[in-house]
Amino acid sequence: MDWNQKYQGQDYFYGTKPNDFLKSQATLWQSPKKILCIAEGEGRNATYLASLGHRVFAIDSSSVAREKALKLAASSQVTIDYQLADLANFDFGQQQWDAVVSIFCHLPSSLRHKVHQRVEAGLVQGGTFLLEAYTPNQLAFGTGGPKDTNLLYTPDQITNDFSQINWSLAHEVQRNIQEGTGHQGMSAVIQFLGSKK
Ligand SMILES: C[S@@+](CC[C@H](N)C(=O)[O-])C[C@H]1O[C@@H](n2cnc3c(N)ncnc32)[C@H](O)[C@@H]1O
């Protein structure tokens, strides 16, 4: 997938509003957090979290996405620290993130597993991990997301990727998603929320 090409237009491909699942949870987060948004794309979620007063870092491999994200943040009068990097090489560090947010970050299975292990190591004790992603059942809907099953996630894959997370939410749901022109209609997703032991 050539993400720079996908993001080339003036419009924001997944819109400028935050993801519904993230919004429903983040409104409950009390104190300001140091948050990392992985595969952040055009910045809608990072901008939203920064507008709530959090210190927000983002990473994505698309330079076009980064430019548009910085514009979106500026137009919302917030600051985000957005690094251009490939998740295959990104150093999450050890115990330094209060929260890691993964919204539609669809990686090949071997990379997904490695990234999730590094996410776990990078979270502080009690730190939050939040994920929404399409499942293989999404192929029947055709309303967005990858067409390759190797890039789609099942609940078991996610629980197996982590050993130190207490899950408060770990399920597959079908919901109507309206996010720009990229995600439109009934969809099959997994939603995960947990905190590091
Ligand atoms: C479906 S978009 C989701 C963007 C954003 N999270 C959102 O929901 O608006 C997937 C994003 O993953 C990024 N991505 C895919 N593989 C990546 C990798 N290996 N390293 C960094 N970013 C990656 C793409 O550039 C793209 O912006």
The ligand as an SDF file (V2000), in Angstrom:
LIG
                    3D

 27 29  0  0  0  0  0  0  0  0999 V2000
   -5.6150    2.6880    8.0530 C   0  0  0  0  0  0  0  0  0  0  0  0
   -4.3990    3.9300    8.3210 S   0  0  0  0  0  0  0  0  0  0  0  0
   -4.8540    4.4520    9.9460 C   0  0  0  0  0  0  0  0  0  0  0  0
   -4.4020    5.8330   10.2810 C   0  0  0  0  0  0  0  0  0  0  0  0
   -4.8690    6.3560   11.6190 C   0  0  0  0  0  0  0  0  0  0  0  0
   -4.5070    5.4860   12.7060 N   0  0  0  0  0  0  0  0  0  0  0  0
   -6.3440    6.6270   11.6280 C   0  0  0  0  0  0  0  0  0  0  0  0
   -7.0960    5.7870   12.1440 O   0  0  0  0  0  0  0  0  0  0  0  0
   -6.7470    7.6700   11.1140 O   0  0  0  0  0  0  0  0  0  0  0  0
   -2.9370    2.9410    8.6090 C   0  0  0  0  0  0  0  0  0  0  0  0
   -1.6690    3.7460    8.8200 C   0  0  0  0  0  0  0  0  0  0  0  0
   -0.6160    2.8430    9.1570 O   0  0  0  0  0  0  0  0  0  0  0  0
    0.5830    3.3730    8.6710 C   0  0  0  0  0  0  0  0  0  0  0  0
    1.5730    2.2710    8.6240 N   0  0  0  0  0  0  0  0  0  0  0  0
    1.4230    1.0840    7.9880 C   0  0  0  0  0  0  0  0  0  0  0  0
    2.5140    0.3190    8.1790 N   0  0  0  0  0  0  0  0  0  0  0  0
    3.3760    1.0600    8.9430 C   0  0  0  0  0  0  0  0  0  0  0  0
    4.6740    0.8220    9.4750 C   0  0  0  0  0  0  0  0  0  0  0  0
    5.3040   -0.3360    9.2590 N   0  0  0  0  0  0  0  0  0  0  0  0
    5.2590    1.7830   10.2130 N   0  0  0  0  0  0  0  0  0  0  0  0
    4.6200    2.9570   10.4410 C   0  0  0  0  0  0  0  0  0  0  0  0
    3.3810    3.2450    9.9760 N   0  0  0  0  0  0  0  0  0  0  0  0
    2.7690    2.3080    9.2350 C   0  0  0  0  0  0  0  0  0  0  0  0
    0.2160    3.9450    7.3080 C   0  0  0  0  0  0  0  0  0  0  0  0
    1.1370    4.8930    6.8360 O   0  0  0  0  0  0  0  0  0  0  0  0
   -1.1640    4.5210    7.6160 C   0  0  0  0  0  0  0  0  0  0  0  0
   -1.0850    5.8950    7.9300 O   0  0  0  0  0  0  0  0  0  0  0  0
  1  2  1  0
  2  3  1  0
  2 10  1  0
  3  4  1  0
  4  5  1  0
  5  6  1  0
  5  7  1  0
  7  8  2  0
  7  9  1  0
 10 11  1  0
 11 12  1  0
 11 26  1  0
 12 13  1  0
 13 14  1  0
 13 24  1  0
 14 15  1  0
 14 23  1  0
 15 16  2  0
 16 17  1  0
 17 18  1  0
 17 23  2  0
 18 19  1  0
 18 20  2  0
 20 21  1  0
 21 22  2  0
 22 23  1  0
 24 25  1  0
 24 26  1  0
 26 27  1  0
M  CHG  2   2   1   9  -1
M  END
$$$$
